[in-house]
Every structure is written in structure tokens, then in C-alpha cells.
Amino acid sequence: MNRRSLRLAALPVAVLLSLGVAACGGDGEDTGSETSTEVSGDLAGAGASSQGAAMAAWIAGFSSVAPDATVTYDPIGSGGGREQFTSGGVQFAGSDAYLDEEEIAAAEATCGERGFIEFPGYISPIAVAYNLPGVEKLNLSPSVMARIFDSKITKWNDPAIAELNPDAQLPDLAITPVHRSDESGTTENFVDYLSKAAPQDWTYEVSGDWPASGGEAAAQTQGVAAALRGGEGTIGYLDASQAGELGVAAVQVGESFVEYSAEAAAAVVDAAEKVSGRPEFSYAIDLPRDTKEAGVYPIVLVSYQLACVNYDSAETAELVKAFMNYLVSPEGQNAAAENAGSAPISEELRTQAKTAIEAISAA
């Protein structure tokens, strides 16, 4: 078996999410989850910063049913998480995009011949957030949004924006579009939406690296949020849980404008199709970004959980299995929803995830 030992990464303490970062679920009472209380040991993960608030809730809740286990998570971004996981630097990862062919090969080289598991565990709207005092509501079409982020529409009182917002007092103010500077699954999901919903206005290749020139760049979800709050006239994309007091645009879908919500985000995921030709325990999906169905919010981030099927020790395998089972349980999903505003996964997605999780064992 071509297999390398998984090693714990030397993660910086300042950015780790650990058992002490959140109190939810940590009162020591049995939550009714299927997670075993017998597991112990240390478990390190890294990845999507969009999952940060949810991961804090999962780790804290897991501590109530597995007090002898220590779980940490470094929210370094999806690209960094995938790199650490596929190189054996961490035992699990969170990613806002499923593995590509090169990453699949690397994961299989690290995890061994039985490969890896990959399933959606976190579903959240991507908010198109803006800082424009005096404008409480903002409607945007896919075309206008694409041209704003491509620096083709540069003033807030541009006729194309005004036509969609006849009741708004739009200022004669420069637009500063804010995008991620690091490789990001949030970027990949947002660019995928633009390319499918406004293909004539957004012709860039879909990837986790921001493709257009202009605007302002910021690292990770927290950096984008800080940049948006730091200047009037800014607009950017970020996990909806981090939008806070910023204004958030309603997105045109068909003939109506849809505001983000967990329910509207879940609706587009329910209509998604499983990606064919993937490894046995990959449950990657493609979202219908160009939907015209009323009440569906199409700018959705589906964040995946990554783990190996085989680990070097039974203790590690059981710990990974227990944590992943808690993460997808109704208790875990509800904890994430309360802490991060995410949409709980459906029973169908939970069944698929548990099929993958149950395959985890010691080599």
C-alpha cells in the first residue's frame, strides 16, 4: 500500500478553533447524538474559513459527548486546507470546493488505496454585502453584479443599478468591489454563479483564485468583512454568517428578487445533481446556479468535509468517525445553524455522509 503516515501539523495557536472557543453544547449533558463518549486523543483539521463559526459549534458540542478528545481546526482557507490534507498535514479538512483530479491523486497517495471521503457538511448562502449608508435595500441582477465585480460599472448611481432600485437614493460614489486575495472556495462558488447566471458578462474561468483585475483584495472571510466595513461604497462576497450589520443585496432570480436565507439556500442544494465519475465515497454535487425558480437563492456555498477512509491507528480512525458523525447529526447541524446561520443538510445528504463515515477504519 502506497501510504504515508498522517502527521499533526504545527498549527498556530492564535488561529485555531479548539474546545474552548465556544460554549454551545459544552455542558456535559448527553445531546442524544450517536457519537461515542469513549473516543479520545487529538484530532487536527484545517480549511475553509467560511466554516469557522460552524466548526466552533461542532467542536464545542463534540466536547460534551467526547470529553477525552481534543479537536482543533485552523481556518486558513479552502486551498490551504486541501493542501494540508492531501499532503498528510492534518487528519481532516473543510473545503468550499470538491477535490480536482490532481488533488484526488494526492489524497489517494496520502490516504492509501481505499482513498478518502468527501461529503457536504455545511450549507450557507454567500451574501453579496455592501457598505452604502442610506441604502437599506439593494436589488442586483446577475448581469449588473458581474459588471460591478469586473469593474465595468464603477459608480453607485449608474443607470443599470438605478433601474433595478427605483426607490433608492443611490449616491454619486465610486464602487469598490472587494474580493478574496487567497485561493478560496467561496470565490470559486461565487465565480461559478456569475459564469452560469451571467455568461455574457462574466467570461472568466471558474477557479478559487479571483480572476478579474481592479477592486480591493482581502485575505480570508474575516478580511473581506473588515474591508467592507472599513470603507463606504464597498461591495463584496462572503459567507452570510459574517455579514453582520452590512447591507445585503437581494438577487434577481427569474422575475423576482430573492433575499438570502437558510431555507432558500437549502432549496437550490436539493435541486443539485451528484457529480459523476468520482471516487466511491465522494458525494460532490453541482448546483443549478442559473435557476429561475421562485424562492431559490442560487449563490450558495456548499462546504465539504474531507477525511481518509483508513488511518494508521484505531484510535485516530474512531475519533475521526465520531467527530464526523456528530457533525452530520441533527444536533450538530442545529448547533451550526444557531452559531453560523447555515442550512441543515437534508436527510438524503445525511444518509450519504453516514455511508462514507461508516467506511472509516484503521488500516
Secondary structure, 3 states (H helix, E strand, C coil): CCCCCCCCCCCCHHHCECCCCCCCCCCCCCCCCCCCCCCCEEEEEEECHHHHHHHHHHHHHHHHHCCCEEEEEECCCHHHHHHHHHCCCCCEEEECCCCCHHHHHHHHHHHCCCCEEEEEEEEEEEEEEEECCCCCCCEECHHHHHHHHCCCCCECCCHHHHHHCCCCCCCCCECEEEEECCCCHHHHHHHHHHHHHCCCCCCCCCCCCCCCCCCEEECHHHHHHHHHHCCCCEEEEEEHHHCCCCEECEEEECCEEECCCHHHHHHHHHCCEECCCCCCCECCEECCCCCCCCCCCCCEEEEEEEEECEECCHHHHHHHHHHHHHHHCHHHHHHHHHHHCCECCCHHHHHHHHHHHCCCEEC
